[in-house]
């Protein structure tokens, strides 16, 4: 009963925030980038919540269950990427665009925009799909009579409803509530769980020594196979740039990254630690469920219920973000750019909500395909990181990058990742995919004429004057 009450309260809060923000939606800018009014404290939590979802709560926890603290190589990719993001955030906000493909067309051309859109749609719907899987797992653990598949359908319904209702404003303020709840609960839960299992000495004596080593029983190649996709997804992340475009100012965008760095370091480390401690006591056939199982069986009832409710909300939050991101691409980069450039604000909002619904159903269908959230996460991260990120980084850091080089990079990054997955090779896809993407970007750019100054100069102007 306690779990049902907490879950009901979480849903009511999410619904209340969504209804409130829906009433404020007046035009496309309000829907897609929250009217460009988000202050940095809200941005911190929406960036943190969109980044830490089922990939961390289930995929990262599964990694921690199997490999101990060596699993920190996976979130470490995000931490490294955030250092670079700090120098991009303000510059990205200055352009007042809506999507990453906006940047690709401004710097390259409409073909780069379209190809980048395709890669983003593929990767983001995969990420959304395993949020549905994780949410279904939580519902099954709380209510055993609800099968995992049924739970997945229920979660998908919530996500589609919340996302279609109010767009970015709903996403951002839901994240503020959810991020605060989960962060506080995890901090409280850690010492309580450690006391429940019998202290750190019990954890050390129960688990193998390699669970407490930098690499453990994984090789450096495998470690970097976790780190690189995560880092590349983050620094090219469509949802992240969209939030920078939603910031009140360049200063708010930069301050948000500082808060994001601190929050990610704290929360991801705590989540891995909870999973490692839980794995010393609970042995599971389905390791991805170590965190919700630990919350239910290893914590005082009220704390465990709140943590499970927070995880449920976090999955919805991340699914909102990654469903909204490709929907924005279709609405803005395909419908508004190529199919109906003169669409009215009302038409755009109607199409936006229809597209979100269709993509949600597509993600739900994909959810039936993946058996491992960790595997699905690395696949999605690799598509995005190899196909989109090199061309996006060249926008900000390499004046010599050309349109032909960017198009080849996006195409090869996508094709090699997908082909590698179905090839059966027992080797991390990130290495061949990223290698092909970066190699083609550099070589073809150097073999083709330099881009004209009007394509390059706007991205390298001094932004020191920006507020």
C-alpha positions as CSV (number, residue, x, y, z in Angstrom):
1,X,0.0,0.0,0.0
2,X,2.8,2.4,0.9
3,X,4.4,1.9,-2.6
4,X,1.1,2.5,-4.3
5,X,0.5,5.7,-2.3
6,X,4.0,7.1,-3.1
7,X,3.7,6.2,-6.8
8,X,0.2,7.8,-7.0
9,X,1.6,11.0,-5.4
10,X,4.5,11.0,-7.9
11,X,2.1,10.7,-10.8
12,X,-0.2,13.4,-9.4
13,X,2.7,15.8,-9.1
14,X,3.9,15.1,-12.6
15,X,0.4,15.6,-13.9
16,X,0.0,18.8,-12.0
17,X,3.2,20.3,-13.4
18,X,2.2,19.2,-16.9
19,X,-1.2,20.7,-16.8
20,X,0.2,24.0,-15.4
21,X,2.8,24.3,-18.2
22,X,0.3,23.2,-20.9
23,X,-1.9,26.2,-20.1
24,X,1.1,28.5,-20.8
25,X,1.9,27.2,-24.3
26,X,1.0,29.8,-26.9
27,X,3.4,29.2,-29.8
28,X,6.1,27.0,-31.3
29,X,8.9,28.7,-29.3
30,X,7.1,28.0,-26.0
31,X,6.6,24.4,-27.0
32,X,10.1,23.6,-28.4
33,X,12.4,25.7,-26.2
34,X,10.2,26.9,-23.3
35,X,10.1,30.5,-24.7
36,X,13.9,30.7,-24.1
37,X,13.2,31.6,-20.4
38,X,14.8,28.8,-18.4
39,X,17.1,30.0,-15.5
40,X,20.2,28.1,-14.7
41,X,18.9,26.3,-11.5
42,X,16.1,24.8,-13.6
43,X,18.6,24.0,-16.4
44,X,20.9,22.1,-13.9
45,X,18.2,19.7,-12.9
46,X,16.7,19.2,-16.4
47,X,20.2,18.5,-17.8
48,X,20.9,16.1,-14.9
49,X,17.6,14.3,-15.1
50,X,17.7,13.9,-18.8
51,X,21.2,12.5,-18.6
52,X,20.6,10.1,-15.6
53,X,17.8,7.8,-16.5
54,X,17.3,4.1,-17.2
55,X,20.8,4.0,-18.8
56,X,22.3,4.7,-15.3
57,X,19.5,3.2,-13.1
58,X,19.4,-0.1,-15.0
59,X,22.2,-0.3,-17.5
60,X,24.9,1.3,-15.3
61,X,23.6,-0.6,-12.3
62,X,23.8,-3.9,-14.3
63,X,27.4,-2.9,-15.1
64,X,28.1,-2.3,-11.4
65,X,26.6,-5.6,-10.4
66,X,28.8,-7.5,-12.8
67,X,32.0,-5.4,-12.6
68,X,31.9,-3.4,-9.4
69,X,33.5,0.0,-9.3
70,X,35.2,-0.5,-12.7
71,X,31.7,0.3,-14.0
72,X,32.5,4.0,-13.3
73,X,34.3,4.0,-16.6
74,X,30.8,4.3,-18.2
75,X,29.6,7.6,-16.4
76,X,33.2,8.9,-16.5
77,X,32.7,9.5,-20.2
78,X,30.0,12.0,-19.4
79,X,32.3,13.7,-16.8
80,X,35.1,14.2,-19.4
81,X,32.6,15.4,-21.9
82,X,31.1,18.0,-19.5
83,X,34.5,19.8,-19.3
84,X,34.4,20.4,-23.1
85,X,30.7,21.3,-22.9
86,X,31.4,24.2,-20.6
87,X,33.2,26.0,-23.4
88,X,30.4,25.3,-25.9
89,X,27.2,26.0,-23.8
90,X,27.3,29.8,-24.0
91,X,28.2,29.8,-27.7
92,X,25.4,27.4,-28.5
93,X,22.8,29.6,-26.7
94,X,23.9,32.7,-28.7
95,X,22.6,31.2,-32.0
96,X,19.0,30.9,-30.6
97,X,18.3,27.9,-32.7
98,X,16.0,24.9,-31.9
99,X,18.0,21.7,-32.8
100,X,21.4,20.3,-33.5
101,X,20.5,20.0,-37.2
102,X,19.9,23.8,-37.2
103,X,23.6,24.1,-36.4
104,X,24.6,21.5,-39.1
105,X,22.7,23.3,-41.8
106,X,24.0,26.7,-40.8
107,X,27.6,25.4,-40.8
108,X,27.2,22.9,-43.7
109,X,24.0,22.5,-45.7
110,X,20.5,21.1,-45.8
111,X,21.7,17.5,-46.6
112,X,23.8,17.5,-43.4
113,X,20.8,18.7,-41.6
114,X,18.6,15.9,-42.9
115,X,21.2,13.1,-42.3
116,X,21.9,14.4,-38.8
117,X,18.1,14.3,-38.2
118,X,17.9,10.6,-39.2
119,X,20.8,9.6,-37.0
120,X,19.3,11.5,-34.0
121,X,15.9,9.9,-34.5
122,X,17.3,6.4,-34.6
123,X,19.4,6.8,-31.5
124,X,16.9,8.7,-29.4
125,X,14.0,6.3,-30.1
126,X,16.3,3.4,-28.9
127,X,17.1,5.4,-25.7
128,X,13.4,6.1,-25.2
129,X,12.6,2.4,-25.7
130,X,14.8,1.2,-22.8
131,X,13.3,3.9,-20.5
132,X,10.0,2.1,-21.1
133,X,11.7,-1.3,-20.3
134,X,13.1,0.1,-17.0
135,X,9.7,1.6,-16.0
136,X,8.0,-1.7,-16.7
137,X,10.6,-3.4,-14.4
138,X,9.8,-1.0,-11.6
139,X,6.1,-1.4,-11.9
140,X,6.5,-5.2,-11.8
141,X,8.7,-5.0,-8.7
142,X,6.2,-2.8,-6.9
143,X,3.1,-4.6,-8.2
144,X,4.0,-8.3,-9.0
145,X,0.6,-8.9,-10.7
146,X,1.6,-6.4,-13.4
147,X,3.8,-8.1,-15.9
148,X,6.9,-6.3,-17.2
149,X,5.5,-6.0,-20.7
150,X,2.2,-4.6,-19.4
151,X,4.2,-2.1,-17.2
152,X,6.2,-1.1,-20.3
153,X,2.9,-0.2,-22.0
154,X,1.7,1.8,-19.0
155,X,4.9,3.8,-18.8
156,X,4.8,4.5,-22.5
157,X,1.3,5.9,-22.1
158,X,2.4,8.2,-19.3
159,X,5.4,9.4,-21.2
160,X,3.6,10.1,-24.5
161,X,0.9,12.0,-22.5
162,X,3.3,14.2,-20.5
163,X,5.6,15.0,-23.5
164,X,2.8,15.8,-26.0
165,X,1.0,18.1,-23.5
166,X,3.5,20.9,-22.9
167,X,6.8,20.2,-24.7
168,X,10.0,21.6,-23.3
169,X,8.4,23.6,-20.5
170,X,6.8,20.4,-19.1
171,X,10.0,18.4,-19.5
172,X,12.2,21.0,-17.8
173,X,10.0,21.6,-14.7
174,X,9.2,17.9,-14.3
175,X,13.0,17.4,-14.2
176,X,13.4,20.0,-11.5
177,X,11.0,18.2,-9.2
178,X,12.3,14.7,-10.1
179,X,16.0,15.6,-9.9
180,X,15.7,17.2,-6.5
181,X,13.7,14.2,-5.1
182,X,16.1,11.5,-6.4
183,X,19.3,13.4,-5.4
184,X,18.2,13.9,-1.8
185,X,16.8,10.3,-1.5
186,X,20.0,8.7,-2.8
187,X,22.1,10.7,-0.4
188,X,19.9,9.5,2.5
189,X,19.7,5.9,1.3
190,X,23.4,5.2,1.1
191,X,24.3,5.1,4.9
192,X,21.0,3.3,5.6
193,X,21.7,0.6,3.1
194,X,25.3,0.2,4.3
195,X,24.0,-0.3,7.9
196,X,21.4,-2.8,6.7
197,X,24.0,-5.1,4.9
198,X,26.4,-5.1,7.9
199,X,28.8,-2.3,7.0
200,X,31.6,-1.9,4.5
201,X,33.5,-4.9,5.9
202,X,30.7,-7.1,4.8
203,X,30.7,-5.7,1.3
204,X,34.4,-6.2,0.9
205,X,34.4,-9.7,2.3
206,X,31.4,-10.8,0.1
207,X,32.4,-9.4,-3.3
208,X,35.6,-10.4,-5.3
209,X,38.6,-8.1,-5.0
210,X,38.4,-7.0,-8.6
211,X,35.1,-5.3,-7.9
212,X,37.2,-2.6,-6.0
213,X,39.9,-2.1,-8.7
214,X,40.2,0.5,-11.4
215,X,39.8,-2.0,-14.2
216,X,38.9,-5.2,-12.3
217,X,38.5,-8.1,-14.7
218,X,37.7,-5.8,-17.7
219,X,40.4,-4.8,-20.1
220,X,41.3,-1.2,-20.9
221,X,39.8,-1.6,-24.4
222,X,36.5,-2.7,-22.7
223,X,36.7,0.2,-20.3
224,X,37.1,2.7,-23.1
225,X,34.3,0.9,-24.9
226,X,32.1,2.1,-22.1
227,X,33.6,5.6,-21.8
228,X,33.8,6.7,-25.4
229,X,30.2,6.2,-26.4
230,X,29.0,7.9,-23.3
231,X,31.3,10.9,-23.8
232,X,30.4,11.2,-27.5
233,X,26.7,11.1,-26.8
234,X,27.0,13.8,-24.3
235,X,29.0,16.3,-26.2
236,X,26.8,16.0,-29.3
237,X,23.5,15.5,-27.4
238,X,20.5,17.0,-29.2
239,X,18.5,17.3,-26.0
240,X,21.4,19.1,-24.2
241,X,21.7,21.7,-27.0
242,X,18.0,22.2,-27.0
243,X,18.1,23.0,-23.3
244,X,21.0,25.5,-24.0
245,X,18.8,27.1,-26.7
246,X,16.1,27.3,-23.9
247,X,18.3,29.2,-21.5
248,X,17.6,32.8,-20.5
249,X,21.1,33.8,-21.5
250,X,24.6,32.6,-22.3
251,X,25.5,33.1,-18.6
252,X,22.7,30.8,-17.5
253,X,23.8,28.2,-20.0
254,X,27.4,28.2,-18.6
255,X,26.4,28.2,-15.0
256,X,24.1,25.3,-15.6
257,X,27.0,23.2,-16.9
258,X,28.9,23.8,-13.7
259,X,26.0,22.6,-11.6
260,X,25.5,19.7,-14.0
261,X,29.2,18.6,-13.5
262,X,28.8,18.6,-9.7
263,X,25.5,16.8,-9.8
264,X,26.6,14.1,-12.3
265,X,29.8,13.3,-10.3
266,X,27.8,13.0,-7.1
267,X,24.7,11.2,-8.2
268,X,26.3,8.7,-10.6
269,X,29.0,7.8,-8.1
270,X,26.3,7.3,-5.4
271,X,24.2,5.1,-7.7
272,X,27.1,2.9,-8.6
273,X,28.0,2.6,-4.9
274,X,24.4,1.6,-4.1
275,X,24.4,-1.0,-6.8
276,X,27.7,-2.5,-5.6
277,X,26.5,-2.6,-2.0
278,X,23.2,-4.1,-3.1
279,X,25.1,-6.8,-5.1
280,X,26.9,-7.9,-2.0
281,X,23.5,-9.0,-0.5
282,X,21.0,-9.6,-3.3
283,X,21.9,-12.1,-6.1
284,X,19.6,-11.7,-9.0
285,X,18.8,-13.5,-12.3
286,X,18.1,-10.1,-13.8
287,X,21.1,-7.9,-12.7
288,X,19.6,-4.7,-14.3
289,X,17.1,-4.7,-11.4
290,X,19.7,-4.4,-8.6
291,X,18.8,-0.8,-7.7
292,X,15.0,-1.2,-7.5
293,X,15.4,-4.5,-5.7
294,X,17.8,-2.9,-3.2
295,X,15.4,0.0,-2.7
296,X,12.6,-2.4,-1.9
297,X,14.4,-5.0,0.2
298,X,17.4,-3.2,1.6
299,X,16.0,0.1,2.9
300,X,13.4,1.3,5.5
301,X,10.0,1.1,3.9
302,X,9.4,4.8,3.5
303,X,12.9,5.5,2.1
304,X,12.7,2.6,-0.3
305,X,9.2,3.6,-1.5
306,X,10.4,7.2,-2.1
307,X,13.5,6.0,-3.9
308,X,11.4,3.6,-6.1
309,X,9.0,6.4,-6.8
310,X,11.9,8.7,-7.7
311,X,13.3,6.1,-10.0
312,X,9.9,5.7,-11.6
313,X,9.7,9.4,-12.1
314,X,13.3,9.6,-13.4
315,X,12.6,7.0,-16.1
316,X,9.6,9.0,-17.2
317,X,11.7,12.2,-17.2
318,X,14.5,10.7,-19.3
319,X,11.9,9.1,-21.7
320,X,10.2,12.5,-22.0
321,X,13.6,14.1,-23.0
322,X,14.6,11.5,-25.5
323,X,11.1,11.3,-27.0
324,X,10.8,15.0,-27.3
325,X,14.2,15.4,-28.9
326,X,13.6,13.4,-32.2
327,X,10.1,14.8,-32.3
328,X,11.5,18.3,-32.4
329,X,13.8,17.2,-35.2
330,X,10.9,15.9,-37.3
331,X,8.7,19.0,-36.5
332,X,11.4,21.6,-37.0
333,X,14.0,20.0,-39.3
334,X,11.7,18.1,-41.7
335,X,8.1,19.3,-41.4
336,X,8.9,23.0,-40.9
337,X,12.0,23.1,-43.1
338,X,10.9,21.0,-46.1
339,X,7.3,19.9,-46.0
340,X,5.3,22.9,-44.8
341,X,7.5,26.0,-44.3
342,X,4.5,28.3,-44.0
343,X,2.7,26.2,-41.3
344,X,0.8,28.2,-38.7
345,X,1.5,28.0,-35.0
346,X,-1.6,26.0,-34.5
347,X,-0.7,23.5,-37.3
348,X,2.8,23.1,-35.9
349,X,1.5,22.3,-32.4
350,X,-1.0,19.8,-33.7
351,X,1.7,18.0,-35.8
352,X,4.1,18.2,-32.9
353,X,1.8,16.2,-30.6
354,X,1.0,13.7,-33.4
355,X,4.7,13.1,-34.1
356,X,5.4,12.6,-30.4
357,X,2.7,10.0,-30.2
358,X,3.9,8.1,-33.3
359,X,7.5,8.1,-32.1
360,X,6.4,6.9,-28.7
361,X,4.7,3.9,-30.3
362,X,7.8,3.3,-32.4
363,X,10.0,3.3,-29.3
364,X,7.6,0.9,-27.6
365,X,7.9,-1.5,-30.5
366,X,11.7,-1.4,-30.2
367,X,11.5,-2.0,-26.5
368,X,10.4,-5.6,-27.2
369,X,13.7,-6.2,-29.1
370,X,16.3,-5.5,-26.5
371,X,17.0,-7.9,-23.6
372,X,19.8,-5.9,-22.0
373,X,19.4,-2.2,-21.2
374,X,23.2,-1.9,-21.0
375,X,23.6,-3.3,-24.6
376,X,20.8,-1.0,-25.9
377,X,22.4,2.0,-24.2
378,X,25.8,1.4,-25.7
379,X,24.3,0.8,-29.2
380,X,22.3,4.1,-29.1
381,X,25.2,6.1,-27.7
382,X,27.5,4.7,-30.4
383,X,25.1,5.7,-33.2
384,X,24.8,9.2,-31.9
385,X,28.4,9.6,-30.9
386,X,29.9,8.3,-34.1
387,X,27.4,9.8,-36.5
388,X,26.5,13.2,-35.1
389,X,29.2,14.3,-32.6
390,X,32.3,14.7,-34.8
391,X,30.4,16.9,-37.3
392,X,29.0,19.0,-34.4
393,X,32.4,19.4,-32.7
394,X,33.8,20.6,-36.0
395,X,31.2,23.3,-36.0
396,X,32.7,24.8,-33.0
397,X,36.4,23.8,-33.1
398,X,37.6,23.2,-36.7
399,X,37.3,26.0,-39.3
400,X,38.6,23.8,-42.1
401,X,35.7,21.2,-41.9
402,X,33.8,21.1,-45.1
403,X,30.3,20.1,-46.1
404,X,31.4,17.0,-48.0
405,X,33.5,15.9,-45.0
406,X,30.6,16.4,-42.5
407,X,28.1,14.5,-44.7
408,X,30.6,11.6,-45.2
409,X,31.2,11.5,-41.4
410,X,27.5,11.4,-40.5
411,X,26.8,8.7,-43.1
412,X,29.7,6.4,-42.2
413,X,29.2,6.8,-38.5
414,X,25.6,5.6,-38.8
415,X,26.1,2.8,-41.3
416,X,29.2,1.3,-39.6
417,X,27.4,1.3,-36.2
418,X,24.3,-0.4,-37.5
419,X,26.2,-2.8,-39.7
420,X,28.6,-3.8,-36.9
421,X,25.7,-4.6,-34.6
422,X,24.3,-7.2,-37.0
423,X,27.7,-8.5,-38.2
424,X,28.2,-10.6,-35.1
425,X,31.8,-9.3,-34.5
426,X,32.9,-9.6,-30.8
427,X,34.4,-6.1,-30.8
428,X,33.1,-2.8,-29.5
429,X,31.4,-0.9,-32.4
430,X,32.6,2.5,-31.2
431,X,36.1,1.9,-32.5
432,X,35.4,1.2,-36.1
433,X,32.4,3.6,-36.2
434,X,34.2,6.5,-34.7
435,X,37.3,5.8,-36.7
436,X,35.5,5.8,-40.0
437,X,33.5,8.9,-39.0
438,X,36.5,11.0,-37.9
439,X,38.8,9.8,-40.7
440,X,36.3,10.7,-43.4
441,X,35.6,14.1,-41.8
442,X,39.3,15.0,-41.7
443,X,40.5,13.5,-45.0
444,X,37.5,14.6,-47.2
445,X,37.6,18.1,-45.6
446,X,41.3,18.4,-46.5
447,X,40.7,17.2,-50.0
448,X,37.9,19.6,-50.8
449,X,37.9,23.4,-51.0
450,X,37.7,25.3,-47.7
451,X,34.3,26.5,-46.6
452,X,33.4,30.2,-47.3
453,X,34.0,32.7,-44.5
454,X,30.2,33.3,-44.0
455,X,29.8,29.6,-43.1
456,X,32.6,29.7,-40.5
457,X,33.0,33.1,-38.9
458,X,29.7,33.2,-36.9
459,X,30.9,30.2,-34.9
460,X,34.3,31.6,-34.0
461,X,33.3,35.2,-33.0
462,X,34.4,36.3,-29.6
463,X,31.5,35.7,-27.2
464,X,33.1,37.5,-24.2
465,X,30.6,40.3,-24.5
466,X,27.6,38.0,-24.1
467,X,25.5,38.4,-21.0
